[in-house]
Amino acid sequence: MVYSLFMNTDYFPQTAEVEAIIGYQFTKPELLTLALIHPSYWNEHRDAVPGHNERLEFLGDSILGLMVAQYLYQKLPETPEGVLSDLRAQIVEATSCALYVKKLGVGSYILLGKGESMNVGKGRETIFADFLEALIGAIYLDKGFSAAEEFFFRNFTDELEKVVAEPAHNWKAELQEYAQKTFQVTPEYKVIAESGPSHNKIFRVAVFIGDDEVGQDEGSSKKEAQAKAAEQAMRGIGED
């Protein structure tokens, strides 16, 4: 559903500025406006705006994953599934998506509540990543998959090619191989703390080999926190 209130672009006159920056003109600019509304802003202005970008984010997340999977499948015809999955995860993780938004230079246009507007670090990274997914979802609803694909690859192909050329470590796989080979056990990951509002959680995860904690770190998702904890563990093992 596209909200009729947003048909009046006077509510958000910067829409044209954002379109110029991202190089895409919406046939339904109300979709762009919706993508720019963070849940924290909606919570503080419910009488003025009828929605926020979480549903678009949900849609865009799936579209982004499909676009990147197709790109990797076609670009790397001899690469096994496990490696393709690792590469896709690196490309679509929150840290990468936040960097894409910073490259575009549209982060300042996201409408945030008073509390979130003061958020920095991991919290701001999550906000940017969520917006990118919402933007992709909005473009998809506006003109379809091809338009979303053209937008993404026109702006971020260099970043994708860098990941393909210089893939990051799969720290969880390396830690699992080490633990199984050395101790005949599988590492166990436990969430030891959560912070932040429900729409912007930060998770702290510890990883154990047997009864021994070997690393811990935090991330905007449990998966990201696990990967970082595994990295801390492997770096510590390498120093021993």
FENCORPE-V746395 format. One record per run of one state. SS is the DSSP state (helix for helix, strand for strand, loop for the rest). FROM is the first residue (numbers start at 1). TO is the last residue. If there is no record, write none. Layout:
((SS:FROM:TO) (SS:FROM:TO))
This chain:
((loop:1:3) (helix:4:7) (loop:8:8) (helix:9:12) (loop:13:14) (helix:15:22) (loop:23:28) (helix:29:35) (loop:36:36) (strand:37:37) (loop:38:38) (helix:39:44) (loop:45:53) (helix:54:75) (loop:76:80) (helix:81:92) (loop:93:93) (helix:94:104) (loop:105:106) (helix:107:109) (loop:110:110) (strand:111:111) (loop:112:113) (helix:114:117) (loop:118:121) (helix:122:143) (loop:144:144) (helix:145:165) (loop:166:170) (helix:171:183) (loop:184:187) (strand:188:195) (loop:196:201) (strand:202:209) (loop:210:211) (strand:212:219) (loop:220:221) (helix:222:239) (loop:240:240))
